[in-house]
Amino acid sequence: MDILTMVFPFLILILALYFFIIMPQQREEKRRREMIQKLQRGDKVVTESGIVGTFLERRDDEVIIEVSAGVPVRFKAWAIREAINGKKN
């Protein structure tokens, strides 16, 4: 058996893993980082744990979110899942 015919299926598997698993994860992580960088005071956000609050400020790798009137909570920046359209009224 030729070495190329033995290695070819593994190369196909590695390429498939890259295109169907690794690339989409990298794109999603890049989108999240950009979304977190663009947050402005007053934006509504949802955390990984489902807490909905209003973005107040970013400090290095942390963000401060107001979950209720006068109740700021500190989260790691990676814990922000999404920004909800619209501002706090």
MDAnalysis code that builds the backbone (N, CA, C; Angstrom):
import MDAnalysis as mda
import numpy as np

u = mda.Universe.empty(267, n_residues=89, atom_resindex=np.repeat(np.arange(89), 3), trajectory=True)
u.add_TopologyAttr("name", ["N", "CA", "C"] * 89)
u.add_TopologyAttr("resid", np.arange(1, 90))
u.add_TopologyAttr("resname", ["MET", "ASP", "ILE", "LEU", "THR", "MET", "VAL", "PHE", "PRO", "PHE", "LEU", "ILE", "LEU", "ILE", "LEU", "ALA", "LEU", "TYR", "PHE", "PHE", "ILE", "ILE", "MET", "PRO", "GLN", "GLN", "ARG", "GLU", "GLU", "LYS", "ARG", "ARG", "ARG", "GLU", "MET", "ILE", "GLN", "LYS", "LEU", "GLN", "ARG", "GLY", "ASP", "LYS", "VAL", "VAL", "THR", "GLU", "SER", "GLY", "ILE", "VAL", "GLY", "THR", "PHE", "LEU", "GLU", "ARG", "ARG", "ASP", "ASP", "GLU", "VAL", "ILE", "ILE", "GLU", "VAL", "SER", "ALA", "GLY", "VAL", "PRO", "VAL", "ARG", "PHE", "LYS", "ALA", "TRP", "ALA", "ILE", "ARG", "GLU", "ALA", "ILE", "ASN", "GLY", "LYS", "LYS", "ASN"])
u.atoms.positions = np.array([
    [0.825, -1.193, 0.000],
    [0.000, 0.000, 0.000],
    [0.863, 1.248, 0.000],
    [0.471, 2.175, -0.764],
    [1.192, 3.429, -0.874],
    [0.953, 4.273, 0.385],
    [1.972, 4.953, 0.861],
    [1.853, 5.773, 2.070],
    [0.828, 6.890, 1.886],
    [0.716, 7.428, 0.685],
    [-0.237, 8.500, 0.415],
    [-1.679, 8.026, 0.598],
    [-1.980, 6.815, 0.190],
    [-3.346, 6.306, 0.350],
    [-3.666, 6.035, 1.814],
    [-2.656, 5.806, 2.626],
    [-2.898, 5.598, 4.060],
    [-3.069, 6.939, 4.788],
    [-2.380, 7.962, 4.360],
    [-2.418, 9.255, 5.026],
    [-3.581, 10.113, 4.537],
    [-4.007, 9.916, 3.308],
    [-5.048, 10.737, 2.699],
    [-6.340, 10.825, 3.541],
    [-6.892, 9.715, 4.058],
    [-8.109, 9.832, 4.880],
    [-7.904, 10.684, 6.133],
    [-6.722, 10.607, 6.740],
    [-6.442, 11.410, 7.922],
    [-6.355, 12.894, 7.575],
    [-5.773, 13.205, 6.434],
    [-5.708, 14.590, 5.994],
    [-7.110, 15.138, 5.739],
    [-7.969, 14.346, 5.127],
    [-9.351, 14.758, 4.880],
    [-10.064, 14.998, 6.210],
    [-9.865, 14.121, 7.177],
    [-10.480, 14.264, 8.496],
    [-10.004, 15.541, 9.193],
    [-8.720, 15.807, 9.139],
    [-8.174, 17.010, 9.774],
    [-8.721, 18.269, 9.109],
    [-8.785, 18.278, 7.789],
    [-9.350, 19.428, 7.080],
    [-10.821, 19.625, 7.421],
    [-11.577, 18.543, 7.505],
    [-13.000, 18.636, 7.852],
    [-13.164, 19.194, 9.264],
    [-12.372, 18.718, 10.209],
    [-12.436, 19.238, 11.575],
    [-12.128, 20.730, 11.596],
    [-11.136, 21.132, 10.837],
    [-10.762, 22.551, 10.813],
    [-11.897, 23.403, 10.258],
    [-12.456, 23.001, 9.121],
    [-13.473, 23.819, 8.468],
    [-14.828, 23.784, 9.159],
    [-15.156, 22.694, 9.828],
    [-16.486, 22.581, 10.433],
    [-16.516, 22.836, 11.935],
    [-15.364, 22.810, 12.591],
    [-15.353, 23.011, 14.040],
    [-14.471, 24.193, 14.444],
    [-13.230, 24.181, 14.049],
    [-12.284, 25.187, 14.529],
    [-12.560, 26.565, 13.930],
    [-12.740, 26.661, 12.620],
    [-12.985, 27.964, 11.988],
    [-14.237, 28.654, 12.520],
    [-15.389, 27.960, 12.624],
    [-16.575, 28.632, 13.170],
    [-16.379, 29.113, 14.605],
    [-15.668, 28.343, 15.425],
    [-15.411, 28.769, 16.798],
    [-14.540, 30.019, 16.827],
    [-13.545, 30.084, 15.971],
    [-12.681, 31.261, 15.920],
    [-13.467, 32.487, 15.467],
    [-14.344, 32.316, 14.473],
    [-15.168, 33.435, 14.007],
    [-16.095, 33.931, 15.103],
    [-16.714, 33.005, 15.840],
    [-17.628, 33.388, 16.921],
    [-16.882, 34.113, 18.032],
    [-15.708, 33.634, 18.386],
    [-14.911, 34.289, 19.431],
    [-14.500, 35.694, 18.996],
    [-14.123, 35.856, 17.741],
    [-13.763, 37.181, 17.227],
    [-14.972, 38.109, 17.269],
    [-16.143, 37.612, 16.898],
    [-17.370, 38.413, 16.919],
    [-17.677, 38.868, 18.342],
    [-17.531, 37.951, 19.312],
    [-17.797, 38.297, 20.712],
    [-16.836, 39.349, 21.235],
    [-15.537, 39.188, 20.916],
    [-14.543, 40.174, 21.366],
    [-14.868, 41.558, 20.805],
    [-15.218, 41.614, 19.526],
    [-15.569, 42.898, 18.909],
    [-16.826, 43.484, 19.543],
    [-17.819, 42.633, 19.816],
    [-19.059, 43.101, 20.429],
    [-18.777, 43.684, 21.814],
    [-17.934, 43.029, 22.588],
    [-17.598, 43.513, 23.928],
    [-16.842, 44.833, 23.842],
    [-15.945, 44.969, 22.871],
    [-15.195, 46.214, 22.702],
    [-16.099, 47.383, 22.315],
    [-17.179, 47.108, 21.589],
    [-18.071, 48.164, 21.108],
    [-19.159, 48.544, 22.107],
    [-19.260, 47.822, 23.231],
    [-20.302, 48.146, 24.212],
    [-20.137, 49.567, 24.724],
    [-21.262, 50.231, 24.886],
    [-21.265, 51.584, 25.434],
    [-22.167, 51.623, 26.654],
    [-21.901, 52.566, 27.521],
    [-22.707, 52.725, 28.738],
    [-24.186, 52.806, 28.360],
    [-25.001, 51.995, 29.023],
    [-26.435, 51.989, 28.772],
    [-26.906, 50.850, 27.883],
    [-25.977, 50.141, 27.223],
    [-26.365, 48.999, 26.394],
    [-26.867, 47.859, 27.275],
    [-27.921, 47.201, 26.833],
    [-28.426, 46.029, 27.554],
    [-27.618, 44.817, 27.116],
    [-27.246, 43.983, 28.084],
    [-26.457, 42.785, 27.791],
    [-27.039, 41.580, 28.524],
    [-26.682, 40.397, 28.009],
    [-27.052, 39.135, 28.644],
    [-25.760, 38.381, 28.915],
    [-25.622, 37.853, 30.131],
    [-24.420, 37.104, 30.484],
    [-24.604, 35.636, 30.136],
    [-23.523, 34.875, 30.242],
    [-23.566, 33.436, 30.002],
    [-24.556, 32.744, 30.940],
    [-24.735, 33.278, 32.132],
    [-25.645, 32.660, 33.103],
    [-27.079, 33.139, 32.941],
    [-27.328, 34.020, 31.952],
    [-28.689, 34.464, 31.682],
    [-29.098, 35.730, 32.409],
    [-28.181, 36.364, 33.089],
    [-28.492, 37.607, 33.790],
    [-28.558, 38.745, 32.773],
    [-29.651, 39.488, 32.815],
    [-29.834, 40.620, 31.913],
    [-29.575, 41.893, 32.709],
    [-28.769, 42.775, 32.159],
    [-28.463, 44.015, 32.849],
    [-28.043, 45.102, 31.893],
    [-27.652, 46.212, 32.457],
    [-27.229, 47.372, 31.682],
    [-25.727, 47.552, 31.852],
    [-25.022, 47.630, 30.738],
    [-23.574, 47.803, 30.757],
    [-23.223, 49.175, 31.306],
    [-22.285, 49.200, 32.271],
    [-21.835, 50.467, 32.846],
    [-20.430, 50.834, 32.394],
    [-19.470, 49.909, 32.592],
    [-18.093, 50.206, 32.201],
    [-17.269, 48.938, 32.064],
    [-16.119, 49.092, 31.406],
    [-15.177, 47.985, 31.201],
    [-13.875, 48.358, 31.896],
    [-13.322, 47.394, 32.616],
    [-12.024, 47.583, 33.292],
    [-11.154, 46.384, 32.951],
    [-10.182, 46.572, 32.094],
    [-9.282, 45.503, 31.651],
    [-10.086, 44.318, 31.141],
    [-10.055, 43.208, 31.883],
    [-10.779, 42.010, 31.430],
    [-12.103, 41.825, 32.189],
    [-12.569, 42.877, 32.843],
    [-13.841, 42.823, 33.572],
    [-14.805, 43.882, 33.061],
    [-16.091, 43.607, 33.264],
    [-17.132, 44.587, 32.934],
    [-18.020, 44.755, 34.158],
    [-18.612, 45.935, 34.278],
    [-19.549, 46.188, 35.368],
    [-20.923, 46.362, 34.746],
    [-21.870, 45.579, 35.255],
    [-23.233, 45.577, 34.742],
    [-24.175, 45.903, 35.881],
    [-25.125, 46.781, 35.613],
    [-26.147, 47.104, 36.604],
    [-27.310, 46.138, 36.377],
    [-27.547, 45.241, 37.354],
    [-28.592, 44.233, 37.205],
    [-29.935, 44.715, 37.736],
    [-29.913, 45.726, 38.586],
    [-31.110, 46.357, 39.121],
    [-30.711, 47.785, 39.483],
    [-31.686, 48.633, 39.695],
    [-31.370, 50.032, 39.991],
    [-30.412, 50.127, 41.169],
    [-29.231, 50.665, 40.921],
    [-28.244, 50.854, 41.980],
    [-27.517, 49.592, 42.406],
    [-27.600, 48.506, 41.620],
    [-26.934, 47.251, 41.978],
    [-25.942, 46.864, 40.874],
    [-24.719, 47.401, 40.933],
    [-23.716, 47.018, 39.933],
    [-23.075, 45.679, 40.306],
    [-22.829, 44.855, 39.294],
    [-22.187, 43.554, 39.505],
    [-21.016, 43.465, 38.542],
    [-19.900, 42.952, 39.038],
    [-18.694, 42.816, 38.225],
    [-18.636, 41.415, 37.624],
    [-18.370, 41.330, 36.315],
    [-18.250, 40.065, 35.599],
    [-16.952, 40.067, 34.810],
    [-16.442, 38.896, 34.506],
    [-15.356, 38.782, 33.542],
    [-15.933, 39.135, 32.182],
    [-15.156, 39.769, 31.335],
    [-15.652, 40.206, 30.028],
    [-16.129, 39.022, 29.190],
    [-15.484, 37.863, 29.314],
    [-15.884, 36.711, 28.510],
    [-17.272, 36.208, 28.882],
    [-17.808, 36.637, 30.017],
    [-19.122, 36.175, 30.461],
    [-20.271, 36.871, 29.735],
    [-19.975, 37.887, 28.937],
    [-21.028, 38.563, 28.175],
    [-21.345, 37.720, 26.951],
    [-22.579, 37.245, 26.870],
    [-22.985, 36.410, 25.740],
    [-23.431, 37.261, 24.563],
    [-24.253, 38.274, 24.826],
    [-24.763, 39.089, 23.729],
    [-25.194, 40.453, 24.211],
    [-25.267, 41.369, 23.272],
    [-25.797, 42.699, 23.534],
    [-27.191, 42.744, 22.927],
    [-28.148, 43.220, 23.707],
    [-29.523, 43.338, 23.221],
    [-29.687, 44.700, 22.576],
    [-30.305, 44.742, 21.414],
    [-30.494, 46.013, 20.699],
    [-31.282, 46.989, 21.547],
    [-30.936, 48.237, 21.412],
    [-31.660, 49.291, 22.121],
    [-30.956, 49.693, 23.395],
    [-31.260, 50.850, 23.840],
    [-30.676, 51.400, 25.065],
    [-31.694, 51.367, 26.189],
    [-31.195, 51.509, 27.395],
    [-32.052, 51.617, 28.568],
    [-32.813, 52.936, 28.493],
    [-34.103, 52.903, 28.781],
    [-34.898, 54.139, 28.736],
    [-34.739, 54.964, 29.979],
])
